[in-house]
Amino acid sequence: MEGRVDQASRVEQAARHIIVFKADRREYGIEIERIREVLRMPAVTAIPHTPDFIAGVINVRGHLVAALDVRKRLQLPAGPPTAETRVMVTIINRMVAGLIVDAVVDVVDLHDMVIESPPAIIRSRLPCDFLSGVGRLGDRVIGLLRLDLLFTAEELSVPGRSGAQTREQPGEQK
């Protein structure tokens, strides 16, 4: 009996709590510990001269936060915001950011034994290693993202300043 309990606790310990979201009908996941909160889509103020995946800034309880378009970053077709569009507030490379996603659909527990490396053909075509694995949950396939590689510190900052400061001063002249 004791062996079964030990085995069950090992499997339980290996579970990752994943928040699942959609981008262009595909499901992706991030460890839920990385997400501070999920918001309905607020107004986004565009900022000129930023990479195309930076949609602009949003106001989160009096603080300006960079809004990052996950669809654009993953090179998926653009889509208009809908009633299901959400912003997941997180910290990426020590910067508070809001990830714009089509919908937040689930929170699941994925055990290490159902998470596989991406197939070689996919890994060879990715611009970086932002896909840490692929989780299988029944018929669902969930791409697991590494936020710190999907949006790098270099991309989110301006030389001589932290990314958070620069993004919070949209009226500043460069």
OpenMM code with the backbone's topology and positions (N, CA, C; nanometers):
from openmm import Vec3, app, unit

residues = "MET GLU GLY ARG VAL ASP GLN ALA SER ARG VAL GLU GLN ALA ALA ARG HIS ILE ILE VAL PHE LYS ALA ASP ARG ARG GLU TYR GLY ILE GLU ILE GLU ARG ILE ARG GLU VAL LEU ARG MET PRO ALA VAL THR ALA ILE PRO HIS THR PRO ASP PHE ILE ALA GLY VAL ILE ASN VAL ARG GLY HIS LEU VAL ALA ALA LEU ASP VAL ARG LYS ARG LEU GLN LEU PRO ALA GLY PRO PRO THR ALA GLU THR ARG VAL MET VAL THR ILE ILE ASN ARG MET VAL ALA GLY LEU ILE VAL ASP ALA VAL VAL ASP VAL VAL ASP LEU HIS ASP MET VAL ILE GLU SER PRO PRO ALA ILE ILE ARG SER ARG LEU PRO CYS ASP PHE LEU SER GLY VAL GLY ARG LEU GLY ASP ARG VAL ILE GLY LEU LEU ARG LEU ASP LEU LEU PHE THR ALA GLU GLU LEU SER VAL PRO GLY ARG SER GLY ALA GLN THR ARG GLU GLN PRO GLY GLU GLN LYS".split()
positions = [
    Vec3(0.0830, -0.1198, 0.0000),
    Vec3(0.0000, 0.0000, 0.0000),
    Vec3(0.0872, 0.1259, 0.0000),
    Vec3(0.1953, 0.1220, 0.0789),
    Vec3(0.2815, 0.2390, 0.0890),
    Vec3(0.3444, 0.2741, -0.0452),
    Vec3(0.3834, 0.1746, -0.1260),
    Vec3(0.4406, 0.1987, -0.2584),
    Vec3(0.3439, 0.2717, -0.3484),
    Vec3(0.2162, 0.2385, -0.3413),
    Vec3(0.1160, 0.3071, -0.4238),
    Vec3(0.1013, 0.4532, -0.3826),
    Vec3(0.1038, 0.4794, -0.2541),
    Vec3(0.0927, 0.6168, -0.2060),
    Vec3(0.2124, 0.6987, -0.2526),
    Vec3(0.3354, 0.6411, -0.2405),
    Vec3(0.4545, 0.7119, -0.2852),
    Vec3(0.4480, 0.7424, -0.4341),
    Vec3(0.4037, 0.6441, -0.5137),
    Vec3(0.3942, 0.6641, -0.6578),
    Vec3(0.2915, 0.7725, -0.6897),
    Vec3(0.1774, 0.7719, -0.6224),
    Vec3(0.0736, 0.8728, -0.6459),
    Vec3(0.1240, 1.0108, -0.6091),
    Vec3(0.1977, 1.0233, -0.4998),
    Vec3(0.2460, 1.1556, -0.4595),
    Vec3(0.3518, 1.2067, -0.5567),
    Vec3(0.4347, 1.1158, -0.6139),
    Vec3(0.5323, 1.1585, -0.7132),
    Vec3(0.4626, 1.2137, -0.8364),
    Vec3(0.3567, 1.1459, -0.8822),
    Vec3(0.2820, 1.1925, -0.9990),
    Vec3(0.2168, 1.3261, -0.9673),
    Vec3(0.1607, 1.3404, -0.8464),
    Vec3(0.0970, 1.4664, -0.8074),
    Vec3(0.1987, 1.5794, -0.8019),
    Vec3(0.3187, 1.5509, -0.7504),
    Vec3(0.4217, 1.6531, -0.7422),
    Vec3(0.4675, 1.6984, -0.8801),
    Vec3(0.4604, 1.6103, -0.9790),
    Vec3(0.5084, 1.6426, -1.1121),
    Vec3(0.4060, 1.7213, -1.1937),
    Vec3(0.2884, 1.7465, -1.1388),
    Vec3(0.1848, 1.8195, -1.2127),
    Vec3(0.2196, 1.9678, -1.2196),
    Vec3(0.1944, 2.0273, -1.3362),
    Vec3(0.2102, 2.1709, -1.3557),
    Vec3(0.0716, 2.2307, -1.3714),
    Vec3(0.0458, 2.3399, -1.3026),
    Vec3(-0.0814, 2.4108, -1.3148),
    Vec3(-0.0665, 2.5087, -1.4309),
    Vec3(-0.1453, 2.4872, -1.5345),
    Vec3(-0.1311, 2.5609, -1.6594),
    Vec3(-0.2588, 2.6389, -1.6896),
    Vec3(-0.2435, 2.7683, -1.7217),
    Vec3(-0.3567, 2.8456, -1.7714),
    Vec3(-0.3531, 2.8318, -1.9238),
    Vec3(-0.4662, 2.7902, -1.9799),
    Vec3(-0.4750, 2.7625, -2.1231),
    Vec3(-0.5498, 2.8771, -2.1897),
    Vec3(-0.4934, 2.9254, -2.2996),
    Vec3(-0.5564, 3.0334, -2.3751),
    Vec3(-0.5524, 3.0007, -2.5229),
    Vec3(-0.6320, 3.0746, -2.5989),
    Vec3(-0.6367, 3.0543, -2.7431),
    Vec3(-0.5753, 3.1728, -2.8154),
    Vec3(-0.5083, 3.1398, -2.9251),
    Vec3(-0.4586, 3.2374, -3.0211),
    Vec3(-0.4835, 3.1746, -3.1576),
    Vec3(-0.5719, 3.2338, -3.2353),
    Vec3(-0.6098, 3.1825, -3.3667),
    Vec3(-0.6543, 3.0358, -3.3598),
    Vec3(-0.7443, 3.0057, -3.2719),
    Vec3(-0.8049, 2.8739, -3.2538),
    Vec3(-0.7076, 2.7671, -3.2039),
    Vec3(-0.5842, 2.8027, -3.1778),
    Vec3(-0.4858, 2.7087, -3.1239),
    Vec3(-0.4767, 2.7300, -2.9736),
    Vec3(-0.4475, 2.6227, -2.9008),
    Vec3(-0.4363, 2.6339, -2.7556),
    Vec3(-0.2897, 2.6370, -2.7126),
    Vec3(-0.2628, 2.7310, -2.6236),
    Vec3(-0.1295, 2.7469, -2.5661),
    Vec3(-0.1447, 2.7544, -2.4154),
    Vec3(-0.0358, 2.7292, -2.3453),
    Vec3(-0.0417, 2.7343, -2.2006),
    Vec3(0.0822, 2.7966, -2.1400),
    Vec3(0.0611, 2.8535, -2.0212),
    Vec3(0.1678, 2.9141, -1.9417),
    Vec3(0.1444, 2.8677, -1.7983),
    Vec3(0.2508, 2.8440, -1.7255),
    Vec3(0.2340, 2.8064, -1.5850),
    Vec3(0.1587, 2.9181, -1.5136),
    Vec3(0.0543, 2.8800, -1.4424),
    Vec3(-0.0364, 2.9787, -1.3842),
    Vec3(0.0333, 3.0695, -1.2836),
    Vec3(0.1412, 3.0222, -1.2234),
    Vec3(0.2148, 3.1048, -1.1281),
    Vec3(0.2712, 3.2303, -1.1935),
    Vec3(0.2875, 3.2287, -1.3252),
    Vec3(0.3402, 3.3434, -1.3990),
    Vec3(0.2362, 3.4529, -1.4207),
    Vec3(0.1084, 3.4208, -1.4026),
    Vec3(0.0001, 3.5142, -1.4335),
    Vec3(-0.0472, 3.5814, -1.3055),
    Vec3(-0.0454, 3.7153, -1.3048),
    Vec3(-0.0931, 3.7922, -1.1890),
    Vec3(-0.2445, 3.8045, -1.1886),
    Vec3(-0.3010, 3.8317, -1.3077),
    Vec3(-0.4454, 3.8471, -1.3201),
    Vec3(-0.4854, 3.8409, -1.4657),
    Vec3(-0.6141, 3.8178, -1.4882),
    Vec3(-0.6708, 3.8141, -1.6223),
    Vec3(-0.7767, 3.9227, -1.6290),
    Vec3(-0.7682, 4.0073, -1.7329),
    Vec3(-0.8591, 4.1212, -1.7474),
    Vec3(-0.9364, 4.1126, -1.8787),
    Vec3(-1.0555, 4.1712, -1.8796),
    Vec3(-1.1235, 4.1925, -2.0072),
    Vec3(-1.0376, 4.2898, -2.0867),
    Vec3(-1.0517, 4.2867, -2.2175),
    Vec3(-0.9693, 4.3702, -2.3052),
    Vec3(-0.9972, 4.5184, -2.2810),
    Vec3(-0.8990, 4.5931, -2.2297),
    Vec3(-0.9169, 4.7375, -2.2109),
    Vec3(-0.8800, 4.8123, -2.3397),
    Vec3(-0.8963, 4.9429, -2.3376),
    Vec3(-0.8505, 5.0259, -2.4494),
    Vec3(-0.6981, 5.0202, -2.4536),
    Vec3(-0.6428, 5.0098, -2.5743),
    Vec3(-0.4985, 5.0053, -2.5935),
    Vec3(-0.4564, 5.1327, -2.6663),
    Vec3(-0.3571, 5.2008, -2.6107),
    Vec3(-0.3020, 5.3200, -2.6749),
    Vec3(-0.1764, 5.2798, -2.7496),
    Vec3(-0.1805, 5.2933, -2.8817),
    Vec3(-0.0661, 5.2555, -2.9643),
    Vec3(0.0503, 5.3511, -2.9395),
    Vec3(0.1699, 5.2988, -2.9471),
    Vec3(0.2921, 5.3765, -2.9291),
    Vec3(0.3750, 5.3607, -3.0567),
    Vec3(0.4075, 5.4718, -3.1234),
    Vec3(0.4856, 5.4603, -3.2473),
    Vec3(0.6273, 5.4116, -3.2217),
    Vec3(0.6882, 5.3572, -3.3255),
    Vec3(0.8292, 5.3158, -3.3251),
    Vec3(0.8572, 5.2012, -3.2292),
    Vec3(0.7578, 5.1147, -3.2085),
    Vec3(0.7795, 4.9951, -3.1272),
    Vec3(0.7634, 4.8739, -3.2183),
    Vec3(0.8182, 4.7594, -3.1796),
    Vec3(0.7993, 4.6391, -3.2605),
    Vec3(0.6502, 4.6097, -3.2811),
    Vec3(0.6166, 4.5434, -3.3919),
    Vec3(0.4756, 4.5222, -3.4248),
    Vec3(0.4007, 4.4386, -3.3221),
    Vec3(0.4697, 4.3533, -3.2460),
    Vec3(0.3999, 4.2725, -3.1462),
    Vec3(0.3661, 4.3516, -3.0196),
    Vec3(0.4195, 4.4725, -3.0068),
    Vec3(0.3805, 4.5585, -2.8941),
    Vec3(0.2613, 4.6405, -2.9421),
    Vec3(0.1426, 4.6031, -2.8941),
    Vec3(0.0195, 4.6687, -2.9373),
    Vec3(0.0111, 4.8116, -2.8852),
    Vec3(0.0748, 4.8384, -2.7726),
    Vec3(0.0716, 4.9704, -2.7111),
    Vec3(0.0769, 4.9567, -2.5601),
    Vec3(0.0076, 5.0463, -2.4916),
    Vec3(0.0011, 5.0415, -2.3458),
    Vec3(-0.1437, 5.0388, -2.3022),
    Vec3(-0.1652, 4.9787, -2.1840),
    Vec3(-0.2972, 4.9752, -2.1222),
    Vec3(-0.2852, 5.0294, -1.9808),
    Vec3(-0.3972, 5.0754, -1.9278),
    Vec3(-0.4021, 5.1256, -1.7914),
    Vec3(-0.4537, 5.0140, -1.7018),
    Vec3(-0.3693, 4.9699, -1.6094),
    Vec3(-0.4088, 4.8673, -1.5125),
    Vec3(-0.4049, 4.9320, -1.3751),
    Vec3(-0.5218, 4.9753, -1.3275),
    Vec3(-0.5374, 5.0417, -1.1978),
    Vec3(-0.4375, 5.1539, -1.1759),
    Vec3(-0.4254, 5.2423, -1.2759),
    Vec3(-0.3413, 5.3597, -1.2640),
    Vec3(-0.1974, 5.3396, -1.3085),
    Vec3(-0.1605, 5.2204, -1.3509),
    Vec3(-0.0244, 5.1924, -1.3978),
    Vec3(-0.0289, 5.1589, -1.5458),
    Vec3(0.0612, 5.2203, -1.6230),
    Vec3(0.0707, 5.1873, -1.7646),
    Vec3(0.1510, 5.0591, -1.7806),
    Vec3(0.0952, 4.9681, -1.8596),
    Vec3(0.1549, 4.8364, -1.8798),
    Vec3(0.1641, 4.8110, -2.0298),
    Vec3(0.2776, 4.7602, -2.0755),
    Vec3(0.2936, 4.7245, -2.2170),
    Vec3(0.1961, 4.6130, -2.2515),
    Vec3(0.1248, 4.6290, -2.3633),
    Vec3(0.0309, 4.5279, -2.4121),
    Vec3(0.0967, 4.4557, -2.5293),
    Vec3(0.1192, 4.3255, -2.5136),
    Vec3(0.1902, 4.2466, -2.6124),
    Vec3(0.0928, 4.1537, -2.6842),
    Vec3(0.0913, 4.1590, -2.8153),
    Vec3(-0.0010, 4.0808, -2.8967),
    Vec3(0.0594, 3.9423, -2.9227),
    Vec3(0.0022, 3.8420, -2.8580),
    Vec3(0.0546, 3.7062, -2.8703),
    Vec3(0.0399, 3.6538, -3.0126),
    Vec3(-0.0705, 3.6852, -3.0790),
    Vec3(-0.0891, 3.6410, -3.2183),
    Vec3(0.0251, 3.6910, -3.3069),
    Vec3(0.0557, 3.8193, -3.2982),
    Vec3(0.1626, 3.8748, -3.3821),
    Vec3(0.2972, 3.8129, -3.3484),
    Vec3(0.3229, 3.7931, -3.2193),
    Vec3(0.4516, 3.7362, -3.1792),
    Vec3(0.4684, 3.5933, -3.2301),
    Vec3(0.3575, 3.5198, -3.2356),
    Vec3(0.3621, 3.3817, -3.2849),
    Vec3(0.3474, 3.3749, -3.4367),
    Vec3(0.3427, 3.4910, -3.5015),
    Vec3(0.3289, 3.5023, -3.6469),
    Vec3(0.2017, 3.4338, -3.6963),
    Vec3(0.0942, 3.4538, -3.6215),
    Vec3(-0.0376, 3.4029, -3.6597),
    Vec3(-0.1152, 3.5159, -3.7270),
    Vec3(-0.2188, 3.4821, -3.8040),
    Vec3(-0.2982, 3.5878, -3.8687),
    Vec3(-0.3626, 3.6796, -3.7646),
    Vec3(-0.3705, 3.8070, -3.7983),
    Vec3(-0.4334, 3.9049, -3.7087),
    Vec3(-0.5827, 3.8757, -3.6996),
    Vec3(-0.6396, 3.9122, -3.5882),
    Vec3(-0.7831, 3.8968, -3.5685),
    Vec3(-0.8343, 4.0103, -3.4830),
    Vec3(-0.9586, 4.0514, -3.5048),
    Vec3(-1.0119, 4.1619, -3.4253),
    Vec3(-1.0431, 4.1172, -3.2825),
    Vec3(-1.0361, 4.2090, -3.1871),
    Vec3(-1.0767, 4.1748, -3.0508),
    Vec3(-1.2245, 4.1356, -3.0492),
    Vec3(-1.2586, 4.0418, -2.9612),
    Vec3(-1.3971, 3.9988, -2.9450),
    Vec3(-1.4349, 4.0120, -2.7980),
    Vec3(-1.5560, 3.9735, -2.7656),
    Vec3(-1.5998, 3.9763, -2.6260),
    Vec3(-1.5186, 3.8792, -2.5398),
    Vec3(-1.4555, 3.7813, -2.6030),
    Vec3(-1.3756, 3.6819, -2.5302),
    Vec3(-1.2285, 3.7200, -2.5159),
    Vec3(-1.1836, 3.8239, -2.5855),
    Vec3(-1.0432, 3.8658, -2.5802),
    Vec3(-1.0070, 3.9051, -2.4374),
    Vec3(-0.8909, 3.8598, -2.3929),
    Vec3(-0.8449, 3.8885, -2.2576),
    Vec3(-0.7003, 3.9358, -2.2591),
    Vec3(-0.6629, 4.0000, -2.1488),
    Vec3(-0.5243, 4.0393, -2.1247),
    Vec3(-0.4801, 3.9662, -1.9983),
    Vec3(-0.3729, 3.8889, -2.0117),
    Vec3(-0.3161, 3.8196, -1.8963),
    Vec3(-0.1960, 3.9016, -1.8493),
    Vec3(-0.2050, 3.9555, -1.7301),
    Vec3(-0.0975, 4.0394, -1.6753),
    Vec3(0.0066, 3.9472, -1.6113),
    Vec3(0.1312, 3.9686, -1.6511),
    Vec3(0.2399, 3.8833, -1.6056),
    Vec3(0.3678, 3.9647, -1.5917),
    Vec3(0.4735, 3.8998, -1.5496),
    Vec3(0.6056, 3.9629, -1.5476),
    Vec3(0.6932, 3.8839, -1.6439),
    Vec3(0.7513, 3.9563, -1.7389),
    Vec3(0.8415, 3.8955, -1.8369),
    Vec3(0.9741, 3.9693, -1.8284),
    Vec3(1.0789, 3.8971, -1.7986),
    Vec3(1.2114, 3.9580, -1.7884),
    Vec3(1.2093, 4.0823, -1.6998),
    Vec3(1.1493, 4.0712, -1.5840),
    Vec3(1.1401, 4.1768, -1.4818),
    Vec3(1.0577, 4.2975, -1.5251),
    Vec3(0.9716, 4.2794, -1.6239),
    Vec3(0.8846, 4.3883, -1.6691),
    Vec3(0.7396, 4.3416, -1.6638),
    Vec3(0.6526, 4.4227, -1.6049),
    Vec3(0.5097, 4.3905, -1.6043),
    Vec3(0.4571, 4.4111, -1.7457),
    Vec3(0.3847, 4.3120, -1.7946),
    Vec3(0.3307, 4.3188, -1.9300),
    Vec3(0.1936, 4.2525, -1.9336),
    Vec3(0.1148, 4.2930, -2.0312),
    Vec3(-0.0154, 4.2322, -2.0534),
    Vec3(-0.0131, 4.1558, -2.1851),
    Vec3(-0.0443, 4.0278, -2.1804),
    Vec3(-0.0475, 3.9448, -2.3004),
    Vec3(-0.1890, 3.9446, -2.3563),
    Vec3(-0.2063, 3.9924, -2.4780),
    Vec3(-0.3373, 3.9942, -2.5419),
    Vec3(-0.3592, 3.8587, -2.6070),
    Vec3(-0.4653, 3.7885, -2.5644),
    Vec3(-0.4978, 3.6565, -2.6179),
    Vec3(-0.6446, 3.6549, -2.6612),
    Vec3(-0.6794, 3.5619, -2.7494),
    Vec3(-0.8167, 3.5537, -2.7997),
    Vec3(-0.9166, 3.5165, -2.6915),
    Vec3(-0.8770, 3.4266, -2.6021),
    Vec3(-0.9645, 3.3832, -2.4932),
    Vec3(-0.8828, 3.3039, -2.3933),
    Vec3(-0.9218, 3.3112, -2.2671),
    Vec3(-0.8673, 3.2224, -2.1649),
    Vec3(-0.9723, 3.1134, -2.1484),
    Vec3(-0.9311, 2.9879, -2.1691),
    Vec3(-1.0303, 2.8815, -2.1765),
    Vec3(-1.0297, 2.7835, -2.0614),
    Vec3(-0.9187, 2.7731, -1.9879),
    Vec3(-0.9131, 2.6657, -1.8899),
    Vec3(-0.7931, 2.6831, -1.7990),
    Vec3(-0.7975, 2.6165, -1.6859),
    Vec3(-0.6808, 2.5953, -1.6013),
    Vec3(-0.6740, 2.4447, -1.5823),
    Vec3(-0.5599, 2.3862, -1.6186),
    Vec3(-0.5469, 2.2407, -1.6144),
    Vec3(-0.4210, 2.2015, -1.5392),
    Vec3(-0.4193, 2.0787, -1.4939),
    Vec3(-0.2995, 2.0193, -1.4355),
    Vec3(-0.2406, 1.9258, -1.5398),
    Vec3(-0.1192, 1.9541, -1.5831),
    Vec3(-0.0498, 1.8664, -1.6768),
    Vec3(0.0648, 1.7989, -1.6031),
    Vec3(0.0662, 1.6696, -1.6084),
    Vec3(0.1740, 1.5931, -1.5469),
    Vec3(0.2898, 1.5839, -1.6451),
    Vec3(0.4110, 1.5787, -1.5936),
    Vec3(0.5299, 1.5711, -1.6784),
    Vec3(0.5204, 1.4567, -1.7784),
    Vec3(0.4520, 1.3478, -1.7411),
    Vec3(0.4477, 1.2326, -1.8311),
    Vec3(0.3591, 1.2558, -1.9535),
    Vec3(0.2780, 1.3624, -1.9569),
    Vec3(0.1968, 1.3919, -2.0763),
    Vec3(0.2525, 1.5129, -2.1520),
    Vec3(0.3693, 1.5613, -2.1104),
    Vec3(0.4343, 1.6724, -2.1793),
    Vec3(0.5514, 1.6171, -2.2590),
    Vec3(0.5519, 1.6476, -2.3877),
    Vec3(0.6565, 1.5986, -2.4767),
    Vec3(0.7314, 1.7169, -2.5369),
    Vec3(0.8509, 1.6900, -2.5860),
    Vec3(0.9243, 1.7909, -2.6617),
    Vec3(0.8514, 1.8135, -2.7933),
    Vec3(0.8587, 1.9357, -2.8462),
    Vec3(0.7989, 1.9580, -2.9779),
    Vec3(0.8677, 1.8682, -3.0810),
    Vec3(0.7929, 1.8196, -3.1804),
    Vec3(0.8563, 1.7379, -3.2842),
    Vec3(0.9720, 1.8130, -3.3499),
    Vec3(1.0730, 1.7381, -3.3957),
    Vec3(1.1946, 1.7973, -3.4532),
    Vec3(1.1641, 1.8902, -3.5695),
    Vec3(1.0696, 1.8552, -3.6531),
    Vec3(1.0363, 1.9391, -3.7694),
    Vec3(0.9867, 2.0761, -3.7240),
    Vec3(0.9163, 2.0824, -3.6120),
    Vec3(0.8672, 2.2104, -3.5586),
    Vec3(0.9826, 2.2863, -3.4931),
    Vec3(1.0613, 2.2164, -3.4110),
    Vec3(1.1749, 2.2823, -3.3439),
    Vec3(1.2703, 2.3446, -3.4442),
    Vec3(1.2914, 2.2782, -3.5573),
    Vec3(1.3870, 2.3290, -3.6561),
    Vec3(1.3366, 2.4544, -3.7260),
    Vec3(1.2069, 2.4816, -3.7211),
    Vec3(1.1503, 2.5972, -3.7899),
    Vec3(1.1167, 2.7135, -3.6965),
    Vec3(1.1340, 2.6936, -3.5674),
    Vec3(1.1043, 2.8003, -3.4722),
    Vec3(1.2200, 2.8988, -3.4670),
    Vec3(1.1894, 3.0302, -3.4592),
    Vec3(1.2964, 3.1288, -3.4521),
    Vec3(1.3721, 3.1249, -3.3190),
    Vec3(1.3119, 3.0685, -3.2148),
    Vec3(1.3793, 3.0543, -3.0856),
    Vec3(1.3145, 2.9388, -3.0110),
    Vec3(1.3614, 2.9126, -2.8919),
    Vec3(1.3110, 2.7993, -2.8144),
    Vec3(1.1955, 2.8378, -2.7222),
    Vec3(1.1039, 2.9233, -2.7690),
    Vec3(0.9965, 2.9688, -2.6808),
    Vec3(0.8922, 2.8615, -2.6534),
    Vec3(0.8901, 2.7540, -2.7300),
    Vec3(0.7973, 2.6438, -2.7066),
    Vec3(0.8710, 2.5392, -2.6235),
    Vec3(0.8350, 2.5289, -2.4952),
    Vec3(0.9067, 2.4382, -2.4055),
    Vec3(0.8606, 2.2950, -2.4194),
    Vec3(0.7404, 2.2754, -2.4681),
    Vec3(0.6884, 2.1406, -2.4818),
    Vec3(0.5467, 2.1445, -2.5355),
    Vec3(0.4928, 2.0253, -2.5525),
    Vec3(0.3556, 2.0103, -2.5991),
    Vec3(0.2859, 1.9172, -2.5006),
    Vec3(0.1779, 1.9664, -2.4420),
    Vec3(0.1022, 1.8859, -2.3474),
    Vec3(-0.0163, 1.8201, -2.4154),
    Vec3(-0.0382, 1.6935, -2.3836),
    Vec3(-0.1545, 1.6213, -2.4359),
    Vec3(-0.2523, 1.6012, -2.3224),
    Vec3(-0.3759, 1.6395, -2.3465),
    Vec3(-0.4813, 1.6251, -2.2476),
    Vec3(-0.6033, 1.5735, -2.3217),
    Vec3(-0.6215, 1.4413, -2.3214),
    Vec3(-0.7272, 1.3819, -2.4029),
    Vec3(-0.6961, 1.4070, -2.5491),
    Vec3(-0.7915, 1.4643, -2.6214),
    Vec3(-0.7712, 1.4976, -2.7626),
    Vec3(-0.7062, 1.6337, -2.7823),
    Vec3(-0.6851, 1.7075, -2.6748),
    Vec3(-0.6293, 1.8423, -2.6846),
    Vec3(-0.4765, 1.8385, -2.6904),
    Vec3(-0.4216, 1.9300, -2.7679),
    Vec3(-0.2775, 1.9502, -2.7753),
    Vec3(-0.2526, 2.0960, -2.7365),
    Vec3(-0.1709, 2.1164, -2.6343),
    Vec3(-0.1484, 2.2494, -2.5786),
    Vec3(0.0004, 2.2826, -2.5896),
    Vec3(0.0328, 2.3879, -2.6654),
    Vec3(0.1707, 2.4333, -2.6767),
    Vec3(0.2099, 2.5099, -2.5517),
    Vec3(0.3144, 2.4680, -2.4855),
    Vec3(0.3582, 2.5319, -2.3613),
    Vec3(0.4674, 2.6335, -2.3919),
    Vec3(0.4415, 2.7578, -2.3535),
    Vec3(0.5295, 2.8686, -2.3901),
    Vec3(0.6253, 2.9078, -2.2781),
    Vec3(0.7447, 2.9500, -2.3165),
    Vec3(0.8438, 3.0084, -2.2261),
    Vec3(0.8402, 3.1589, -2.2498),
    Vec3(0.7764, 3.2317, -2.1619),
    Vec3(0.7583, 3.3753, -2.1815),
    Vec3(0.8893, 3.4508, -2.1948),
    Vec3(0.9901, 3.4140, -2.1160),
    Vec3(1.1160, 3.4873, -2.1180),
    Vec3(1.1916, 3.4688, -2.2485),
    Vec3(1.1547, 3.3683, -2.3279),
    Vec3(1.2158, 3.3491, -2.4595),
    Vec3(1.1238, 3.3989, -2.5706),
    Vec3(0.9940, 3.3972, -2.5452),
    Vec3(0.8981, 3.4475, -2.6446),
    Vec3(0.9141, 3.5986, -2.6604),
    Vec3(0.9318, 3.6676, -2.5477),
    Vec3(0.9542, 3.8120, -2.5455),
    Vec3(1.0842, 3.8345, -2.4686),
    Vec3(1.1938, 3.8623, -2.5384),
    Vec3(1.3231, 3.8732, -2.4713),
    Vec3(1.3414, 4.0097, -2.4066),
    Vec3(1.4322, 4.0152, -2.3119),
    Vec3(1.4616, 4.1405, -2.2418),
    Vec3(1.5091, 4.2474, -2.3400),
    Vec3(1.5872, 4.2085, -2.4391),
    Vec3(1.6379, 4.3043, -2.5372),
    Vec3(1.5239, 4.3661, -2.6178),
    Vec3(1.4245, 4.2862, -2.6518),
    Vec3(1.3114, 4.3366, -2.7301),
    Vec3(1.2204, 4.4286, -2.6493),
    Vec3(1.2148, 4.4066, -2.5186),
    Vec3(1.1229, 4.4815, -2.4347),
    Vec3(1.1864, 4.6016, -2.3665),
    Vec3(1.3116, 4.6289, -2.3954),
    Vec3(1.3761, 4.7421, -2.3296),
    Vec3(1.4372, 4.8358, -2.4331),
    Vec3(1.4704, 4.9533, -2.3854),
    Vec3(1.5384, 5.0536, -2.4666),
    Vec3(1.6744, 5.0742, -2.4028),
    Vec3(1.7819, 5.0833, -2.4817),
    Vec3(1.9155, 5.1012, -2.4229),
    Vec3(1.9196, 5.2174, -2.3243),
    Vec3(1.9793, 5.1910, -2.2073),
    Vec3(1.9956, 5.2955, -2.1070),
    Vec3(1.8779, 5.3092, -2.0119),
    Vec3(1.7698, 5.2328, -2.0356),
    Vec3(1.6527, 5.2400, -1.9484),
    Vec3(1.5943, 5.1022, -1.9345),
    Vec3(1.5197, 5.0805, -1.8247),
    Vec3(1.4482, 4.9537, -1.8132),
    Vec3(1.3249, 4.9602, -1.9010),
    Vec3(1.2791, 4.8453, -1.9495),
    Vec3(1.1622, 4.8406, -2.0366),
    Vec3(1.0391, 4.8997, -1.9710),
    Vec3(1.0208, 4.8755, -1.8411),
    Vec3(0.9014, 4.9252, -1.7729),
    Vec3(0.8983, 5.0779, -1.7725),
    Vec3(1.0134, 5.1422, -1.7453),
    Vec3(1.0160, 5.2879, -1.7438),
    Vec3(0.9858, 5.3448, -1.8814),
    Vec3(1.0479, 5.2908, -1.9823),
    Vec3(1.0282, 5.3431, -2.1170),
    Vec3(0.8839, 5.3264, -2.1603),
    Vec3(0.8262, 5.2125, -2.1375),
    Vec3(0.6898, 5.1859, -2.1804),
    Vec3(0.5890, 5.2720, -2.1026),
    Vec3(0.6255, 5.3161, -1.9845),
    Vec3(0.5337, 5.3945, -1.9029),
    Vec3(0.5415, 5.5429, -1.9339),
    Vec3(0.6252, 5.5835, -2.0298),
    Vec3(0.6373, 5.7248, -2.0647),
    Vec3(0.6124, 5.7421, -2.2132),
    Vec3(0.4857, 5.7184, -2.2588),
    Vec3(0.4600, 5.7192, -2.4024),
    Vec3(0.4766, 5.8548, -2.4688),
    Vec3(0.4682, 5.9648, -2.3959),
    Vec3(0.4794, 6.0973, -2.4570),
    Vec3(0.6218, 6.1460, -2.4726),
    Vec3(0.7166, 6.0684, -2.4228),
    Vec3(0.8560, 6.1090, -2.4231),
    Vec3(0.9129, 6.1107, -2.5645),
    Vec3(0.9957, 6.2109, -2.5964),
    Vec3(1.0624, 6.2217, -2.7257),
    Vec3(1.1846, 6.1308, -2.7251),
    Vec3(1.2089, 6.0613, -2.8354),
    Vec3(1.3279, 5.9765, -2.8453),
    Vec3(1.4356, 6.0487, -2.9203),
] * unit.nanometer
topology = app.Topology()
chain = topology.addChain("A")
for resn in residues:
    res = topology.addResidue(resn, chain)
    for name in ("N", "CA", "C"):
        topology.addAtom(name, app.Element.getBySymbol(name[0]), res)
